[in-house]
Amino acid sequence: MDHLLGTALAAAATLATAIGLFLAISWLGVWLWLPPIARAIALFGFLVLTAAATVPMVLVRFPSRHDGLRRLDKNADLPHRPATTIGDDLATPKADPWSTALWRAHVERALLAARTLKAGRPTPRLDLRDPIAVRALVLILVVTTFIAAGGERGRRIAAAFDWQGVVVQANFRLDAWVSPPTYTAKPPVILPGLRPGERAQTSVAAVSVPAGSVLVIRASGKVQFDVVTKGGVAEAPAEQRPQAPAGTEERRFLITDRGTAVVRGLSDDDLTYAFNAIPDKPPVITLAKDPEAQQSGALQLNYKMEDDYGVVEGKALFALKGAKAGDKAGNADAPRSLFGPPDVQLVLPQARVKNGVGQTTKDLGDHPWAGAEVVMTLTARDEANNEGTSAPHEFRLPERPFAKPLARAIIEQRRDLALDAETRDRVLIADRCARHRAGEVHA
């Protein structure tokens, strides 16, 4: 039995050496460096080596009873082969008493010697099969590469069986770019692509793009890939995903914050894109100087505008002085104005103002709010609908000058009525009194 174990151990050591050599080469990352055709050839060589190492395991046979007894005699190194004698029979006829007595004496002496028989230890004699101790070197490589491979052990072993370039010649093209929003007037950012046989860039520097940009990943050819996103990179809405050209597969993602997009399935390594989203700040608008009333009763506004991509609209919004925010939401105690505020559309220095000074003159003399105490707020809006507002400014709206007392009184009453419909009775009484006095003066 020890001979059987020795032979089995020797065959197992050869097979384990072949398998260990494959694992060491895999965990070292050799398959990732080789092209598909070289992987196929090397793996075939390992299969032949493994098959050759398996042959001794198949040829191992169990020893017979005679082989076992002879092995005991050999290990004991005693004269007259006691183990074989015990299991042997007398060859001469048993009718001869002298031969029988002599045989029994021989067997009794063999039984006494059998007490010292030992099976011994298995002797695989690996030193004869592997005189330069290659098995020890392979064991050291397996332990070292196992530690070095870390969490990529499984992927590096699987790379040996990736024969895509051998079985079917991959003919594909992967392109990627980032399209900033149109209003930013910035050109597209071209990202590294991928072609057959090229290694993917696993670590790239983050690309800074405007928030709201669209990442486009397009592949042509009969390939399949997957994109995994993290952070502020997410699937673009349906309206931003037009139909891809024929024969291509396209994915679009909206970039709203810092994040990454990882392309998988086209090469051994993942292709990674990293982004930093530059937020679109709201516009800034302020008064360059206080509002000025003109001789004609018009209002002149001077203001400064600033935005990272350009202001597309500006307004001057007015509210009655002392009015509360809830007055517009149906507050029953708030005055009921008959006319809306004289909001003014501001003139822009140019189509998209990034940094400039503007001026708007508006004649508000005919508006019922003329002469009222108001609070004015300037607003500026960019193309992304970000809105900025100025600090509120209180002043009196300009009005047309009237020399005649009656005309001035009528205009004042009209303004009171326009700002508060509940003053109707008081305005009618005041109007009759004013006309009556005007009649007496005329008489």
Residue pairs with C-beta under 8 A, 6 or more apart in sequence:
1 63
1 68
1 119
2 71
2 75
2 119
2 120
2 121
2 122
2 123
3 63
3 67
3 71
3 122
3 123
4 60
4 62
4 63
5 122
5 124
6 122
6 123
6 124
6 125
7 56
7 60
7 124
8 57
8 60
9 122
9 124
9 126
10 56
10 124
10 125
10 126
10 129
11 53
11 56
11 57
11 60
12 57
13 124
13 126
13 129
13 130
13 135
14 53
14 56
14 129
15 50
15 53
15 54
15 57
16 135
17 53
17 130
17 134
17 135
17 138
18 46
18 49
18 50
18 52
18 53
19 50
20 135
20 138
20 139
20 141
20 142
21 46
21 49
21 138
21 141
22 46
22 50
22 160
23 142
23 145
23 146
23 157
24 138
24 141
24 142
24 144
24 145
25 31
26 145
26 156
26 157
26 159
26 160
27 142
27 145
27 146
27 148
27 149
27 153
27 156
27 157
28 141
28 145
28 148
28 149
28 156
29 149
29 152
29 156
30 42
31 39
31 156
31 159
31 160
31 162
32 156
32 159
32 268
32 269
34 42
35 165
35 197
36 162
36 163
36 164
36 165
36 166
37 165
37 166
39 159
39 160
39 162
39 163
39 166
40 163
40 166
42 160
43 160
43 161
63 71
65 87
66 84
69 83
69 84
69 86
69 87
70 81
70 83
70 84
71 119
71 120
72 83
72 117
72 118
72 119
73 81
73 82
73 83
73 84
75 117
75 118
75 119
75 120
76 82
76 83
76 113
76 116
76 117
76 118
78 113
78 116
80 106
80 109
80 110
80 113
82 109
82 110
82 111
82 113
82 114
82 117
83 110
83 114
83 117
85 106
85 107
85 110
86 107
86 110
86 111
86 114
90 99
90 100
90 103
92 99
93 99
94 100
126 135
146 153
149 156
159 268
162 268
164 170
165 196
165 197
169 196
170 196
170 221
170 223
171 196
171 221
171 222
172 195
172 196
172 219
172 220
172 221
172 222
172 223
172 266
173 193
173 194
173 195
173 219
173 220
173 221
174 193
174 194
174 195
174 217
174 218
174 219
174 223
174 225
174 263
174 266
174 271
175 193
175 217
175 218
175 219
176 190
176 191
176 192
176 193
176 215
176 216
176 217
176 218
176 263
176 273
177 188
177 189
177 190
177 191
177 215
177 216
178 188
178 189
178 191
178 207
178 209
178 213
178 214
178 215
178 216
178 255
178 275
179 188
179 213
179 214
179 216
180 186
180 187
180 188
180 189
180 209
180 210
180 212
180 213
181 210
181 212
181 213
181 383
181 384
183 309
183 310
183 312
183 352
183 382
183 383
183 384
184 210
184 309
185 309
186 210
189 207
189 209
191 207
191 273
192 201
192 204
192 271
194 200
194 263
194 266
194 267
194 271
198 267
199 267
199 268
199 269
200 263
200 266
200 267
200 268
200 269
200 270
200 271
200 272
201 271
201 272
202 269
202 270
202 271
202 272
203 272
204 272
204 273
204 274
205 274
206 258
206 274
206 275
206 276
207 273
207 274
207 275
207 276
208 275
208 276
208 277
208 278
209 255
209 275
209 276
209 277
209 278
210 277
210 278
210 280
210 309
211 255
211 256
211 257
211 277
211 278
211 279
211 280
212 254
212 255
212 256
212 280
212 384
213 254
213 255
213 275
213 277
214 236
214 240
214 252
214 253
214 254
214 255
215 233
215 252
215 253
215 254
215 255
215 261
215 273
215 275
216 250
216 251
216 252
217 227
217 250
217 251
217 252
217 253
217 261
217 263
218 244
218 248
218 249
218 250
218 251
219 225
219 248
219 249
219 250
219 266
220 247
220 248
220 249
223 249
223 265
223 266
224 249
224 265
225 249
225 263
225 264
225 265
225 266
226 263
226 264
226 265
227 251
227 253
227 261
227 262
227 263
227 264
228 261
228 262
228 264
229 235
229 253
229 259
229 260
229 261
229 262
230 259
230 260
230 262
231 257
231 258
231 259
231 260
232 255
232 256
232 257
232 258
232 259
232 275
232 277
233 253
233 254
233 255
233 256
233 259
233 260
233 261
233 275
234 253
234 254
234 256
235 252
235 253
235 254
236 252
236 253
236 254
237 254
240 252
240 254
241 252
244 250
253 261
255 275
255 277
256 277
257 277
258 275
258 276
258 277
259 274
259 275
259 277
260 272
260 273
260 274
260 275
261 272
261 273
261 275
262 270
262 271
262 272
262 273
263 270
263 271
263 272
263 273
264 270
264 271
280 308
280 309
280 382
280 384
280 386
281 307
281 308
281 386
282 307
282 382
282 386
282 387
282 388
283 305
283 306
283 307
283 311
283 380
283 381
283 382
283 386
283 387
283 388
284 304
284 305
284 306
284 307
284 380
284 388
285 303
285 304
285 305
285 306
285 311
285 314
285 378
285 379
285 380
285 388
285 389
285 390
286 303
286 304
286 378
286 390
286 391
287 301
287 302
287 303
287 304
287 378
287 390
287 393
288 302
288 303
288 304
288 357
289 302
290 393
290 395
291 299
291 300
291 301
291 376
291 393
291 395
292 299
292 300
292 302
293 299
293 300
293 398
294 300
294 361
294 398
296 363
296 365
296 400
297 363
297 364
297 365
297 370
297 398
297 399
297 400
297 401
298 361
298 362
298 363
298 364
298 365
298 398
299 344
299 361
299 362
299 363
299 364
299 397
299 398
300 359
300 360
300 361
301 316
301 344
301 346
301 359
301 360
301 361
301 362
301 378
302 357
302 358
302 359
303 314
303 346
303 357
303 358
303 359
303 360
303 378
303 390
304 356
304 357
304 358
305 311
305 314
305 348
305 349
305 353
305 355
305 356
305 357
305 358
305 380
306 353
306 354
306 355
307 353
307 354
307 355
307 380
307 382
307 388
308 354
309 352
309 354
309 382
309 383
309 384
310 351
310 352
310 353
310 354
310 382
310 383
311 348
311 352
311 353
311 354
311 380
311 381
311 382
312 348
312 351
312 352
312 381
312 382
312 383
313 345
313 348
313 380
313 381
314 345
314 346
314 348
314 358
314 378
314 379
314 380
314 381
315 343
315 344
315 345
315 346
315 378
315 379
316 343
316 344
316 346
316 360
316 376
316 377
316 378
316 379
317 341
317 343
317 376
317 377
317 378
317 379
318 341
318 342
318 343
318 369
318 374
318 375
318 376
318 397
319 341
319 374
319 375
319 377
320 335
320 337
320 341
320 372
320 373
320 374
320 375
320 419
321 372
321 373
321 374
321 375
321 394
322 373
323 334
323 375
324 331
324 334
326 334
327 334
327 335
335 419
335 420
335 421
335 422
336 420
336 421
336 422
337 418
337 419
337 420
337 421
338 368
338 417
338 418
338 419
338 421
339 367
339 368
339 369
339 418
341 369
341 374
342 362
342 364
342 367
342 369
342 397
344 360
344 362
344 364
345 360
346 358
346 360
346 378
346 380
347 358
347 359
347 360
348 356
348 358
349 356
349 357
349 358
350 356
352 383
364 370
364 397
364 398
365 398
365 399
365 400
367 397
368 414
368 415
368 418
368 419
369 397
369 415
369 418
369 419
370 397
370 398
370 399
370 400
370 411
370 415
371 396
371 397
371 398
371 399
371 411
371 412
371 415
372 396
372 397
372 415
372 419
373 394
373 395
373 396
374 394
374 395
374 396
374 397
375 392
375 393
375 394
376 392
376 393
376 394
376 395
377 389
377 390
377 391
377 392
377 393
378 389
378 390
379 387
379 388
379 389
379 390
380 387
380 388
380 389
381 387
381 388
399 411
400 411
402 408
402 411
406 434
406 435
406 438
409 430
409 434
410 431
410 434
413 427
413 430
413 431
413 434
414 427
416 423
416 426
416 427
417 423
417 424
417 427
